[in-house]
Each structure stands twice: as structure tokens, then as C-alpha cells.
Amino acid sequence: PDEAGDKLTNPFAGKSETLARGQELYFVNCAACHGSLGRGDGPVAPYFVLTPPSLLSDKARGFKDGYLYHLV
């Protein structure tokens, strides 16, 4: 994942239509676990052995786009 973070770049960074589409996809695919605000408190989170991580932490906010792409 670290290598992906260094080598992969986001060709859509900063485009408003990309942010809107990303928000749609987040609510469809991620919010159930990570919650509507990204805190790791989604409605299915209590059913996991490990709590989904908060996407608001300094660590998560510091991830490069390529790292996140590889992770997901």
C-alpha cells in the first residue's frame, strides 16, 4: 500500500463533479460501516469484531490518494 501511495496519483483531484460522485459512492458503499460522517459508527459497525476506523483521524486524513485507492 505504501508503494501505491507513492506511485498512484488522482487524475480527478479537485474537480467538483468528482467530489459529488465520491459522496454518492461513499453513502452507498461506505457509510453503513464508517457512518454518515466517517466516524466509524455506522449502523452495522456494532456487528464487527473490530470497529471500523474513523476516517477523520489525523492518520486517515494523511493517507495519499494512491494508498486509499489501493486499500479500497
N, C-alpha and C positions, 0 to 999 in steps of 0.2 A: 504493500500500500504506500509506503514512503516513496518508493521509486516512481509510482504512478503520480503522486503528488508533485513530484519534481518535473516529470516529463509531459503530463497531460495538461492542456490549458482549455479554458472555457471559451469557445468561439462565440458564445452568445452573451457574455458578461455585459451588464449594464443596459440591456435592451428592455424597455418596459413591457413589451408583449411577452418576453421570456419570463419575466418575474410573475406576471399574471398567470401564465400557463403553469409555472412551477408551483404557485399557490394552489391551483386547482388539483394538480397531481399530488401535492402534499396531503390535502384533505381526503383524497380518495385512497391513497396508499400508505400514509404515514401517521395520520392523526389518531387512528384507533389505538396505537401503541404510545406514541410520543405526546399526544394531547394536542388540542387546538392551538396552544401557544408554544408547543415544543418543550414542555417541562418534564416529559416522561410520565405523565399522569393520565394517559388516555383511558378510555373505558375498559379496554381489555388488559391493561397493564397489571392489574392485581392477579391475573391468572398466570403470569410468568414466574419462573423461579428467580430470575434476575430482573430487576426493574429496568425498563428501557431508560437509557441515559437522557438527561436533559440536553437539548440542543442549544441551550442558552449559556452553557458553561464557557469559561474562557478557553478551555481546551477544545471544545467542539467548534467554537467560533474561530479558532485559529487554524482549523484544517483547510488545506488548499483544495480548490475545486477538483483537481485531478484525484486527490486522495478520496474525497467524498464520492466521486464517480466510481472509482474502483471499489469502494466499500459497499455501495448500494448495488 
